[in-house]
Amino acid sequence: MSGHSKWANIKHRKAVVDAKRGKIFSKMARAIMAAARTGGGDTDMNLSLRYAIDKARSVNMPRDNIERAIKKGTGDLEGAALQELMYEAYGPGGAGVVIHALTDNSNRTSPEIRSILEKHGGSLAKPGSVAWNFEQKALFTVSAADVDEDKLMELALEAGADDVIRDGDSFSVTGPPASFSDLTAALESAGIAPQTTEITSVPKNRVMLSPADARRMIAIIEALEDHDDIQSAITNGDLPEEVLAELGS
């Protein structure tokens, strides 16, 4: 399952830029509202809410914004009713894309997603044709320069991880979603600061894209994630080294 950290680091850099623009705060607020509405406002009892709040804090979302989103989710403040939707798509090179959205108007969101895909050479897929290749995982990426591999492997497995893989200049640590809090605590106790932390859809099998298809796939993912209703867009397309070098420069 190599390739996690390549996309994760691209998304992390983009999130930093979005946070500077204030754009990402609305997405974080939606995620917090949806989690609070589904599981309540107690983070000790609601893992999804705890994760959403941690993610919001990682981009320096103001505390007042977080608390207001929780109250909207629990009904203490008035807020829009949000619907969670998943779309499946095909992108360049036959790679799959799973798109997670939170919307107050699916009649608006669905055609707009279709339009984004078609503009960049992708297309919506039939339900089930792509999602079977993805599973929910807690995912952490750690710079290989910051940690000894054996040390990381030992503490991650003890904290509930099911895999630690070297992926270029990073390690990808994956585990069941329920292991997210224990893995976060274990890394923090060991003084290891992850580059990215998330609960996300992880592909079981990947497709290596040609340089041209990889550039088109990056354009699709970025266009989708720029949409206000879309929380994430995950692909099983893998990026060749020359495209990664272009992004790094």
C-alpha positions as CSV (number, residue, x, y, z in Angstrom):
1,M,0.0,0.0,0.0
2,S,2.8,2.4,-0.8
3,G,2.0,5.9,-2.0
4,H,0.0,7.1,1.1
5,S,2.5,9.9,2.1
6,K,2.9,11.3,-1.4
7,W,-0.7,12.4,-1.6
8,A,-0.9,13.1,2.1
9,N,2.0,15.6,1.9
10,I,0.5,17.3,-1.1
11,K,-2.8,17.7,0.8
12,H,-0.9,19.0,3.8
13,R,0.8,21.7,1.8
14,K,-2.5,22.7,0.2
15,A,-4.2,22.8,3.6
16,V,-1.6,25.2,4.9
17,V,-2.3,27.5,1.9
18,D,-6.0,27.2,2.4
19,A,-5.7,27.9,6.1
20,K,-3.9,31.2,5.3
21,R,-6.9,32.1,3.0
22,G,-9.4,31.1,5.7
23,K,-10.9,28.8,3.1
24,I,-10.4,25.5,5.0
25,F,-12.2,26.7,8.2
26,S,-15.6,26.3,6.6
27,K,-14.8,22.7,5.7
28,M,-13.5,22.0,9.2
29,A,-16.7,23.6,10.7
30,R,-18.9,21.3,8.5
31,A,-17.0,18.2,9.6
32,I,-17.4,19.2,13.3
33,M,-21.1,19.9,12.9
34,A,-21.7,16.6,11.2
35,A,-19.8,14.6,13.8
36,A,-21.5,16.4,16.7
37,R,-24.9,15.9,15.1
38,T,-24.3,12.1,14.6
39,G,-22.5,11.3,17.9
40,G,-23.1,14.2,20.3
41,G,-20.8,16.8,21.7
42,D,-18.8,14.8,24.1
43,T,-15.3,14.1,22.6
44,D,-14.7,11.3,25.1
45,M,-17.7,9.4,23.6
46,N,-17.5,10.6,20.0
47,L,-14.2,9.6,18.2
48,S,-15.3,11.3,15.0
49,L,-15.8,14.6,16.8
50,R,-12.5,14.3,18.6
51,Y,-10.7,13.7,15.2
52,A,-12.6,16.6,13.5
53,I,-11.6,18.9,16.3
54,D,-7.9,17.8,16.2
55,K,-7.9,18.3,12.5
56,A,-9.3,21.8,12.9
57,R,-6.7,22.7,15.5
58,S,-3.9,21.5,13.2
59,V,-4.8,24.3,10.8
60,N,-5.1,26.8,13.7
61,M,-8.9,27.2,13.5
62,P,-10.0,29.6,16.3
63,R,-11.4,28.0,19.4
64,D,-14.6,30.1,19.1
65,N,-15.2,28.7,15.6
66,I,-14.8,25.2,16.9
67,E,-17.1,25.6,19.8
68,R,-19.8,27.3,17.6
69,A,-19.6,24.4,15.1
70,I,-20.1,21.9,18.0
71,K,-23.1,23.8,19.2
72,K,-24.6,23.9,15.7
73,G,-24.1,20.2,15.4
74,T,-25.8,19.4,18.8
75,G,-28.7,21.8,18.1
76,D,-27.7,24.4,20.7
77,L,-27.3,26.9,17.9
78,E,-29.2,27.0,14.6
79,G,-27.3,25.5,11.7
80,A,-27.9,24.0,8.3
81,A,-28.8,20.3,8.1
82,L,-25.8,18.6,6.4
83,Q,-26.0,15.4,4.4
84,E,-23.0,13.1,4.1
85,L,-22.5,11.8,0.5
86,M,-19.9,9.6,-1.2
87,Y,-19.2,9.7,-4.9
88,E,-17.2,7.2,-6.9
89,A,-15.3,8.2,-10.0
90,Y,-12.7,7.3,-12.5
91,G,-9.8,9.5,-13.4
92,P,-6.9,9.5,-15.9
93,G,-5.1,6.2,-16.3
94,G,-8.1,4.2,-15.1
95,A,-7.4,5.1,-11.4
96,G,-10.3,5.3,-9.0
97,V,-11.4,8.3,-6.9
98,V,-13.5,8.2,-3.8
99,I,-15.1,11.6,-3.0
100,H,-16.6,12.5,0.4
101,A,-18.9,15.5,0.7
102,L,-21.0,17.3,3.3
103,T,-23.7,19.3,1.7
104,D,-26.9,21.1,2.5
105,N,-28.1,20.7,-1.1
106,S,-27.3,17.5,-3.0
107,N,-29.1,18.8,-6.1
108,R,-26.4,21.5,-6.3
109,T,-23.4,19.4,-5.3
110,S,-23.9,16.3,-7.6
111,P,-23.9,18.1,-10.9
112,E,-21.0,20.4,-9.8
113,I,-18.9,17.3,-9.0
114,R,-19.8,15.8,-12.4
115,S,-18.8,19.0,-14.1
116,I,-15.4,19.1,-12.3
117,L,-14.6,15.5,-13.3
118,E,-15.6,15.9,-16.9
119,K,-13.6,19.2,-17.2
120,H,-10.4,17.4,-16.2
121,G,-10.9,14.1,-18.0
122,G,-12.7,12.1,-15.3
123,S,-16.2,10.6,-15.0
124,L,-18.6,9.5,-12.3
125,A,-18.7,5.7,-11.7
126,K,-21.5,3.3,-10.7
127,P,-21.9,2.8,-7.0
128,G,-19.6,0.0,-5.7
129,S,-17.3,0.0,-8.8
130,V,-14.6,2.0,-7.0
131,A,-15.3,2.0,-3.3
132,W,-14.5,-1.8,-2.9
133,N,-10.8,-0.9,-3.3
134,F,-10.7,1.5,-0.4
135,E,-10.9,1.0,3.4
136,Q,-11.1,3.4,6.3
137,K,-7.8,3.8,8.2
138,A,-6.1,6.0,10.7
139,L,-3.1,7.3,8.7
140,F,0.0,9.1,10.0
141,T,3.0,10.1,8.0
142,V,6.3,10.6,9.7
143,S,9.5,12.0,8.3
144,A,12.1,9.2,8.0
145,A,14.7,11.8,9.1
146,D,13.0,12.2,12.5
147,V,12.7,8.7,13.7
148,D,14.4,5.3,13.9
149,E,12.4,2.7,11.9
150,D,12.6,0.0,14.5
151,K,11.5,2.4,17.3
152,L,8.6,3.6,15.2
153,M,7.5,0.1,14.3
154,E,7.6,-1.0,17.9
155,L,5.6,1.9,19.4
156,A,3.1,2.0,16.5
157,L,2.3,-1.7,16.7
158,E,1.9,-1.6,20.5
159,A,-0.5,1.3,20.0
160,G,-2.7,-0.6,17.6
161,A,-1.2,0.1,14.2
162,D,-1.5,-2.7,11.6
163,D,1.3,-1.5,9.3
164,V,4.3,0.7,9.1
165,I,5.8,1.2,5.6
166,R,8.7,3.2,4.3
167,D,7.4,5.4,1.5
168,G,10.2,7.5,0.0
169,D,11.5,9.9,2.7
170,S,8.5,9.2,5.0
171,F,7.0,6.4,6.9
172,S,3.3,5.6,6.6
173,V,1.6,4.3,9.8
174,T,-1.8,2.8,9.3
175,G,-4.3,1.3,11.7
176,P,-8.0,0.8,12.3
177,P,-9.9,4.1,12.8
178,A,-10.4,3.2,16.5
179,S,-6.6,3.3,17.0
180,F,-6.4,7.0,16.0
181,S,-6.3,8.3,19.6
182,D,-3.9,5.7,21.0
183,L,-1.5,6.2,18.0
184,T,-1.7,10.0,18.5
185,A,-0.9,9.7,22.1
186,A,2.0,7.2,21.5
187,L,3.7,9.4,18.9
188,E,3.3,12.4,21.1
189,S,4.7,10.6,24.2
190,A,7.7,9.5,22.1
191,G,8.3,13.1,20.9
192,I,7.5,12.3,17.3
193,A,5.6,15.0,15.4
194,P,3.8,13.5,12.4
195,Q,3.7,15.4,9.1
196,T,0.1,14.5,8.7
197,T,-2.6,12.8,10.7
198,E,-6.0,11.7,9.5
199,I,-8.7,9.1,9.3
200,T,-9.1,8.5,5.6
201,S,-9.9,6.1,2.8
202,V,-6.8,4.1,2.0
203,P,-6.6,2.1,-1.3
204,K,-5.9,-1.6,-1.1
205,N,-4.4,-1.6,-4.6
206,R,-2.7,1.2,-6.4
207,V,-2.2,2.1,-10.1
208,M,1.0,3.7,-11.2
209,L,0.1,6.7,-13.4
210,S,2.1,8.0,-16.4
211,P,3.5,11.5,-15.9
212,A,0.8,13.0,-18.1
213,D,-2.0,11.2,-16.3
214,A,-0.5,12.0,-12.9
215,R,-0.6,15.7,-13.7
216,R,-4.2,15.4,-14.8
217,M,-5.0,13.5,-11.6
218,I,-3.5,16.2,-9.4
219,A,-5.6,18.8,-11.3
220,I,-8.7,16.7,-10.6
221,I,-8.0,16.2,-6.9
222,E,-7.1,19.9,-6.4
223,A,-10.3,21.1,-8.2
224,L,-12.5,18.7,-6.2
225,E,-11.0,19.7,-2.9
226,D,-11.4,23.4,-3.8
227,H,-15.2,22.8,-3.8
228,D,-16.8,24.0,-0.6
229,D,-18.9,20.9,-0.2
230,I,-16.1,18.3,-0.6
231,Q,-14.2,17.1,2.5
232,S,-11.8,14.8,0.7
233,A,-11.0,13.2,-2.7
234,I,-8.8,10.1,-2.5
235,T,-7.3,8.3,-5.4
236,N,-5.5,5.0,-5.8
237,G,-3.4,6.5,-8.6
238,D,0.3,6.6,-7.7
239,L,2.6,9.5,-8.7
240,P,5.9,8.8,-10.6
241,E,9.1,10.3,-9.2
242,E,9.5,13.0,-11.9
243,V,6.1,14.4,-11.0
244,L,6.9,14.4,-7.3
245,A,10.1,16.2,-8.2
246,E,8.2,18.9,-10.1
247,L,5.9,19.4,-7.1
248,G,8.9,19.6,-4.7
249,S,10.4,22.3,-6.8
